[in-house]
Amino acid sequence: MAAAQANRAAPPAGLRILVADDNPADRLILSRLVSRQGHEVLAAENGADAVEQFRRERPQLILLDALMPVMDGFEAARLIREAAGEDLVPIIFLTSLTETDALVRCLEAGGDDFLTKPYNPVILQAKIQAFQRMQEMHHTLQQQRDLISRQHERMVHDQELAKRIFDRVAHAGALDAPNVRYLQSAYAMFNGDVLLASRRPAGGMHVLLADFTGHGLSAAIGAMPLAEVFYAMSARGYALQDILIEMNDKLERILPVGVFSCALLAEINPLKHKLEVWNGGLPDAVLLDADGRVQHWLPSTHLPLGVVGNDRFDPSTLSLPMLPEQRLLCWTDGIIETRNAAGEQFGDTGVAAVLAEAGQHDQQFDRLLKAIKNFHGRKDDDLSLLQVSMPAETIPSTAAMRLRSHREMHDWRLEHVFRAQAIRTQNPLPWLLDELLRVPGLRDHAGTLATVLSELFSNALEHGLMSLDSSLKASAEGFNQYYLQRAQRLQGLEHGWIRVMLDHHHHADGGRLLLEVQDSGDGFDVADSAAAKTPAFRYAGRGLALVAALTDELNVLPGGLGVQVLFTWRSPESNR
């Protein structure tokens, strides 16, 4: 206690003080007074000498006579201020002037205070101590500022590193596809908005636009796990609802309370002319026609990802027909929250006004960006805009999928029976595809095999077990009704089974795969399926025709109870 009181009572360390006065007597008297108070004294006889000594010795306080030869105190003060830079060096003018204008001139020249002659030792000591305390406070603030600056530099470096890593992950997908246009503008360095795109093994693509709460790195803490789930499950052919359930479960477990992700997840399927959308918390998206008119609004009907557990999470989606000339346009709330100089928001009305304008194909994206720019927007949030058009219908990609297992398998036969409970709660297609692609030669045909499996399994489930009527797909309204019925009947599925048989034979030049899918339903009418291929039925009845085009042989089992296809493949070496 005594030591602490002694430390508090100890006088502050002395300063290095420059005394500048052209009168030798006054300079000597003032120097003696200052040194007796425990300070180191430097002496100068004119303003030029004072400036030179300051530059050389860097004193901490200046006692400066106003009127001196060679260079007066006013000019010397200005030069000392320039040389001091950001350092706090108090200047006390020594003057016998008493006129108000003269004293004001001292302060305007850079002085912090003045001391009139004759000098009062008590007042001199009080002023020096006051400025010494001010200097100590200024030094502390400089240290804290430098510390904050170093911490900020480290934080920026960490964010730049995180951004580079995430960009490599996020842009590893299909954002460069010709049917995708997007804009991302970050309020902070690290965008809280997440934009991902991935091609599906069976053709088409999945796209995800997400907006985490907040800004910067703290808003993007869920971006990496979100991207990990999205890319891994999309590449293996999982359905949209499976991906949603997994993403929500992961975010709900890892994100802190109050952090969640508004998101729109969509599947663009050119083989079925289908758009499937889930919107949880993002602004209403739109499906645009070729002439730019709004065909359908796609509102948010779900809670954001990571808010509730999977026991209360709703992964149900909206399904609509989508033709090649149509486009999905969606955005984050940074678009509608953009403000002008008056503080007014661009808002939903601003977006609706742009979309209401007639225009040619693909103009709404540019018009919306131009409208925001002309609005003199003040960016208050991360801003993202995404447009995806339906790509032209093509045979699925045959790019090889990278799987962990690479063991050689030659002649084998597998048969799996999936009962109602398994079909209702699980998606067996990714697992079946993994089994097929364990054969190195078949990995080169991943897209084709994924399409064939998907179409045959869907045919068995939808028309065999659930007796869905494809004629519903003849209109846009019926299209969504078809998939609503599918979801309802699947949820209530209690009986029945689907059998999948895979029979592979290897030979020197490649191999042959016999694939059979059979169900316990009443069968489907092959004639009705063929009739469904008319132009009026542009959204339905195309599955078996597509499978026939992708395989070497297709046979419908008696009674329409299943389908058997033959697929042959040649090894790359045999094609050389």
N, C-alpha and C positions, 0 to 999 in steps of 0.2 A: 504494500500500500504506500509506504514512504517513498519507494523507488518510483512508483507511478506518479505520485504527486510531484516528485523532483523533476521527472521528465516533462510533466505538464508545465511546471514553472520555469523550465530552462528557457533562456532567451534564444530566439532564432539565430542561425549562423549569420555572420556578417556578409555584406554584399560588396561587390566591386563597383565603386561609384566614380564617375568622371565629373570633375569640377572644372568648368570652363568659364573663365573671367579674365578680361584684359587688364584689370587692376590687380597688381601683385599683392597689395595689402588685403583686399577683399578675398582674393583667391587663397591666401595663406590662412586667414581667419576661418573661412568656411572649411578648408581642408582639415584644420585642427579640430573643429567641432565634429566633423564627420568621423575622423579617425578615433576620437575619444568615445564615440558610440559603438566602436568595435568593427568598423568597416574599412576595407582597403580603398585607398584614394589614388586616382589618376588625375593629373592636372594638365590643363590646356590653356593657352593664353589668347586664342582667337577661335573663330568658328571653323576655319579650315583645319587647324590643328585638332580641334575636337572631333571632326569627321574622320580624320586620318587615324586618330587613336581609337576611335570606336571600331573602325574596320579591322584594326590590328589586334586590339585587346578584348573586344566584345564585353564592355562593362554592362552591368545589369540595371543601372539607373544613371540618369544624366541630370546634373545641376548646371543649367545653361544660362549664361548672361544674355539678355536680349540685344544689347547694343555693344558690339565689338568691332575692331578694325579687321581688314582683310576679308572677312565674311561674318555678317551679323548672325545672331542666334536664330532668327526666323528661317534663313536659308539653310543653316546648319541642321536645324530640326527636320526640315523636309528631306535632306539627304540622309540623315540618320534613320528616319522612318523607312526610306526606300531600302537602305542596307540591312535593316533589322528583319525585313520580310514578315513572316508570321509570328516571330518572337515578340513577346510583350516586353518592351523597354520603356518604362515611364520616363518622361521628360518634364522636369520642374524648372520653369523659367525663373531666373533671378532678375529682379527689376526694381527700379526706384520709381517706375511709372505708376501713376494712380488713376489716370484717365480710363474711363470705361472702354473707349475704343481701342486703346493700347493693350489693355488686358484681353479683350476679345481677340485682337490680332495674335497674341501669344497662343491662345487656344486653337485658333484657326490654322496656325503654322504647324500644328502637330503636338503642341504641349498638352500635358495632362493636368497640370496645376501650375501655380506660380507662388513665389516666396518673395516678399518685399523686404528691402533693406531698411534699417539694420536688421540682421537675422536674429530671430528668437530661437534659442537652442531647443526649447520644449516643443515649439511648433514644428521645427525642422525634424526632430526625432519622431514626432507623431506622424508626419507626412511620409517619412521614409518607411516606418513600420507598416503603415496602411498599404503603401504600394508593394512592400515585400509580401504581405499576405495575399495581395491581388496576384502577384507573380506566382506564388506557390499554387494558388488555385488555378491559374492559367496553365501552369506546368502539369498539374494533375489532369486537367481537361485534355491537354495535348496527349498525355499518355493513354487516357481512356479512348480518345479518338483513334490513336494509332492501333490500340488493341482491337477496337471494333473494326477498323479497316482491315487488319490482318485476318480477323475472324471472317469478315465478309469475303475476302479474297479466297479463303479456304472453302467457304460455303459455295461460292460461285464455281470454284474448281470442282467441288464434289458434284454440283448440279450439272456442270458441263459433262463430267464423266458419266453420270447417270443418264443424261440425255443421249450421249453417244451410244451407250449400251442399249437403251430402250429403242432408239431409232433403228438400230440394227435388227432388233427383234420385231418391232412393229412393221418395218418396211421389208421384212423377209417374205411377206406374202405377195398379194396380187394388186397392190395399189397402183402399179404401173400398167395395169391392163388397159387396153384401148377403150373399153366401155366404162371406165371409172374416171371421174373428175372430182377433185377435192381442193379445199383451201383450209389450212390451219394457221392461225395467227395467235401466238401465245401472249397473254397478259403478263406472265412472268416467263423466265427462261424455259422452265420445264412446264409443258402444257398439261393442264388438268384434263383436257379433252383427249380421248383415245380413239384412234381411227385405224381399223384393221380390216383386211380383206384376204380371203383364202379361197383358192379353187377347190372344188369338191372332186373326189375321185370319180364320181359318176357324171361329171360335167356340171357346168354352172359354177356358182360361187356363193360363199357366205360373206356378209359385210357386217361390221359392228361399228357403231358410233356411240361413244360413251362420254359422260361428263361427270367427273368426280366433284364432290363438294370442295369449295375453296379454290386456291390458286397455287401454282408452283409445285415444288417437290412434295409438300405435305398433301397436296391434292392428288398426286400421282402415285401414292404408295401402293395402290391396288392395281396399277397398270400392268406390272410384270406378271403377277398371277393370272390376271384377266387374259393377257395375250397368250400365256402358256396354255391355259385351258382351251382357248379359242382355236389356236393353230393345231394343237395335238388332236383334238376331237374332230375338227373339220377335215383334217388330212386322212382320218380313218373312216370317214363316211357317216359320222354320227348325225342324227337328226337334230333339228333346231331345238326342240324341247329338251333333249338330253344335254345339249351344250348349256342351255339356260339353267337347268337344275344344278349342274356341276359348278358353273360360275357363281351362282347365287350362294351355294353352300360354302364355297371357298371364301368369298368375300365376307359373308356373314360371320365366319369363324375368325378371320384374321384382322378385319378392320376394327378400329376403335369405335366406341359409341359416337354417333353423330356424323360419321363418315360413311358415305354410300355412293353409288354410281347410278345416275340416270342413264338409260341406255336404249338404243334401238338396234335389234338384231334382225337381219333379213336374209332369206335365201332366194337367190335368183336362179330359176331352173329353166333353161331354154328348151330342154327336151320335153317338158310337160307344159311349157308356156305358163309357168306358175310363179307367183310372188307370194312368199310367206313372211309375215312380219310380226314381231313382238315389240311393243313400245312401252317402256316403263319409265315415265317421268320426263321424257324429252318433249319439246314442242311438237305439235301435229306435223307429220310428214305428208307428202303428196305423191300420188301416182299421176304422171302427166302423159297426155296423148301426144301424137306426132305433131299436132299443131300448137302444142304448148298449153292446151286447156287442162284444167284439173279434172281428172277422171274419178279419182277417189281421194278423200282425206283419210289419213291414217293416224287417228288420235291416240294419245296415251291412255291406256286402260288398265295399267298395272302399277304396282309399287316399284320403286327403283331396286336394283340389285343390291343385296347386302343389308336390307332393312329388316326382313323377317327370316326365320328359319324355313327350311324346305317343307315343313309340315303345314305352313300357311302360305307358301309361295305358289303363285299361279303361273305356270309356263304356257298356258293356252295361247295360240297364235291366230292371226287373221290370214286367210288364204284368198288370193284374188288371181284371176287370169291376167297375164302380162304378155303382150306381143313385142316383137323385136324393136318396133319403133317407139315403144313407151319407155319412160324413165322414172326411177324412184329419186325423189329429191328430199333431203332431210338436213337438219341443222341443229346446233346446240342453242341454248338460250342466250349465248353471247351475241347472236344475230339480232334477236328481238330486244335485247337490253342495251344495244348501242345507243348512245345519246348524242344530241347535237349541242351547240354552244349554249342554248337556253335550258339545257338539262332535260329535254323531252326525249322519251324513248322512241326508237324506231317502231317497236311493238309488232304484235300480230297483224295490226291493220296495215302497217307498212309492207309486210311480206305479202299479205293478201292483195294489196293494190298492185304490186309487181306481177303476181301470178295471174291477175285478172286481165292484164294486157294481152291482146292477141299477138302472136309472133310465130316465127318459123321454128323448125326443129332445133332444139338445143340452145335456145336463146335465154331461157329463164335463169340459168346459172349465171351468165354474164350480166344480165339485167339486174339481178339481185345484188351482185357485188357492186355494180355501178350505182345503184340506188343508195346503198349504204355509204359509199364514198361521197356522193352528192349530199347526203344527209349531214355531212361534216361530223361523222361519228367520233365520239370520245370513247375509246375502248375501256370498258369497265370489267371485262370478263374475257376468258379464253373464247376464241371465235372459230367455229368449224362449220364448213359447208360441204356436203357430199352429194354427188349425183352418180347414179349407176343406171346404165341402160341395159336392156335385155340383149345379150350378145347373140350373134347369129348362131343358129342351131348347127352344131358340128358333132362328129363322132367323138366320144369322150377321149381325153388325153391318155396316151399310153406311157406317160412318164412314170418311171419306177418309183415306188414308195420305199422309203428307208425303214426297215424293220430290224428289230434287235436280233431276231433269229435268222441265221443264214445257213442252216444245215441242209444238206442235200437230201431230197426225198424223191424216190423214183415211182414205183408202182404201189399205190395205196388206195384204200376205199374208206370213206368216213360216212356215217349216217347219224343224223341228229334229229330227234323229235322234240319240238318245242310245244309244250302244253299251254293252255289258256293263261294260267297265272304268270308263266315266264314271258309270254308274248305281251301280256298286259303291263308288266312292270319293267321289262328290259328290251333293249334293241339288239337282236342277235347279229345284225348285218356286219358291224365292224369286226366282231369276233370271227365270223365266217370268212370275211375277207382276209383277215390276218392268217387264218389257216391256209387259205389258198396261196397267199403270197410268201409262204415259207419256201416254196419252190422257186429257186432263183430265176428260172426261165419265165415263170408266170408273173414275176414282179414287173416285167417290162410291159405287161398288159393290165396293169392295175385299174386304169380308167374303164376299160371295156368290161372287165370282170365285175367291178363295182356296179356298173349300170345293169348288167344282166342279173346279178343277184338281187339288186334293189327292185327291179321291175317284176321279177318272178315272185319274190316274197310279197311284194305289195299286191300283186294279182291274187295270190292265194289268201292273203289276209282280208283284203277289201271285198273281193267278189266271191271267194270261197267261204270263209268263216262268217263274214259280216253282211254279205248279200247287199252291198251298196250298189246303187243304180248310177252308172256313168252318165246317163242322159241328163242328170242334174247339171252337169258341167257345160251344158249348151249355152248358158248365160252367165254373166258375171255374178249375179245374185245367187244363182244356183251353185256356182263354183264354190263359194264360201260355205254355202249350206251343206255341200257334199263333205267338206272337211270338218265341219262342225259335227255332222252325223258320225263321221269316222271316229272323232275323238270321243263322242258319247258312247258309241257302241264298243269301242276298244276298252273304255273304262268299265263297262258292264260285262265284258267278256268272261264267262264262267266255264265254258265247255269248249271242246274242240282241240285240234292239234294241227301243226304244220310239220311235215317231214322234209328234211333237206338231205339229199344224197349227193356226195361228191366222189367220183371214181376217176382216178388219174393213172394213165399209163405213159411211161417214159420210153423214148426210143432215141437212137443216135442223133437224129436231126431235130428233135424237139419232143413233142408229146401230144396226147389227146386227153381232154377232160370231158367227162359225161356228168352233166349237172341235172338233177331232177328235184323238182319241188312239188309236193303233193299235200293236199289238205283234207280235212274230215268234213268239209261242207257238202252242199248239194251239187256242186259243180257249176260251171258257167257255160253259156251258150256261145260256141265259137262263131256261129253265123251272126249273132248280134254284135259280137266283137268286131267282125269284119265290116259290118254295116256302119259301125261307128266311125269309120275312117273317111266319111264324106266331108266336103268342105264346111258344111254347117256345123260339124262336130269338131271344130278346130282345137278344143281344149281336152278332148277325151279320146279313148280308144286307140291310143298310139303305142301302148306298152309292148304288146307281143310283136307288132310290126318292127319296132326298134330292136327287140331281142333277135328277131329273125335276121335282121340286117347285120348284126354284130357277130353272129355265130354261123357255124357251117351247116347246122341242121336243127330244125325245131319240130317237135311232135307234141300234140296235145293228147294227154292220156284219155282213155275211154270215159265218156260221161263228163268230160271237162273237169275231172277231179285233180288235174295237175298238168305240168308241162315238163318235157324233157328236151334238153338242148345238148348239142355236141360242139365243142370248141377245140380246134387244133391249133398248135403253135409250133413255130420253128425257132431253133436256137440262133442267136446272132451269128455264130460261126458258120452255120450251114447256109447263110444268105450271102456269104462272101464269095 
